[in-house]
Amino acid sequence: MASVGACFIAGMEERNGRYRSGVAFSLHTKPQIDFIYDSDDGCWQVELWKHSETVVARATDALGREPLLAEGFEKIQKVLDILAVKGFFCSYLTGSPRDN
């Protein structure tokens, strides 16, 4: 299992082993809510936790480093946009996929 502190990233030990790969990024601002987003196709999940600077994107496929970073970054940005437009939370990632 991959994790950052108590934040689950991916692996067979949690969520019925559904998420085979994942990536974590740091947020500039800690959210005041817990939030989980599942993509329409069911292949991705993005999760952020109240009072944690970590945001995670998980994929059901086993992806290589480059596709995982690029697609995970894209999914997280989409979720951050949704949360900002809805007025729930406004932040940005502190680095690019290349920084991870």
C-alpha positions in Angstrom: 0.0 0.0 0.0 1.2 3.5 -0.8 0.3 6.3 1.5 1.4 9.7 2.7 0.9 9.7 6.5 -2.7 8.5 6.9 -3.7 9.4 3.3 -4.2 6.3 1.2 -2.8 6.7 -2.3 -3.1 3.2 -4.0 -2.6 -0.5 -3.4 -4.4 -3.8 -2.8 -4.8 -3.3 0.9 -7.7 -0.8 0.8 -10.8 -0.1 -1.2 -11.0 -3.7 -2.3 -7.7 -3.3 -4.3 -9.5 -1.2 -6.9 -6.9 1.5 -7.3 -3.7 0.1 -8.7 -1.8 3.4 -9.1 -1.9 6.8 -7.6 -0.1 10.1 -7.1 -0.2 12.7 -4.4 0.4 16.4 -4.7 0.6 19.2 -2.1 -2.0 22.0 -1.9 -1.2 25.6 -1.2 -4.1 25.9 1.2 -5.6 23.3 3.4 -9.3 22.6 2.7 -12.0 23.0 5.3 -13.9 20.0 3.9 -13.3 16.3 3.0 -14.1 15.6 -0.7 -14.1 12.6 -3.0 -14.6 12.8 -6.7 -15.2 9.8 -8.9 -14.7 10.2 -12.6 -17.6 9.5 -14.9 -15.9 6.5 -16.4 -15.0 5.1 -13.0 -11.3 4.9 -13.7 -10.2 7.7 -11.4 -10.8 9.0 -8.0 -9.6 12.2 -6.4 -9.6 12.7 -2.7 -8.7 15.6 -0.4 -9.0 15.8 3.3 -10.0 18.5 5.7 -7.0 20.2 7.2 -4.5 18.2 5.0 -2.2 19.7 2.4 -2.3 16.4 0.5 -4.5 15.7 -2.5 -4.5 12.3 -4.1 -5.5 11.0 -7.6 -6.0 7.2 -7.9 -6.4 5.2 -11.1 -7.8 1.7 -11.5 -5.2 0.9 -14.2 -1.5 0.3 -13.4 0.0 3.3 -15.1 3.6 4.2 -15.8 5.2 7.2 -14.1 4.6 9.8 -16.9 1.0 9.0 -17.7 0.2 8.8 -14.0 1.7 12.2 -13.2 0.1 13.9 -16.3 -3.4 12.3 -15.9 -3.4 12.6 -12.1 -2.4 16.3 -12.3 -5.2 16.9 -14.8 -7.9 15.1 -12.7 -6.8 17.0 -9.6 -6.9 20.4 -11.4 -10.5 19.5 -12.6 -11.6 18.8 -9.0 -10.0 22.0 -7.8 -11.8 24.0 -10.5 -15.2 22.3 -9.6 -14.7 23.1 -5.9 -13.7 26.7 -6.7 -16.6 27.4 -9.0 -19.1 25.9 -6.4 -17.5 28.1 -3.7 -16.4 25.3 -1.5 -12.7 25.7 -1.6 -10.1 27.6 -3.6 -6.4 26.5 -3.8 -3.8 25.4 -6.2 -1.0 22.8 -6.4 2.3 23.9 -5.1 4.2 22.1 -7.9 3.9 20.7 -11.3 3.9 17.0 -12.2 7.6 17.2 -13.0 8.3 18.2 -9.4 7.0 14.9 -8.0 
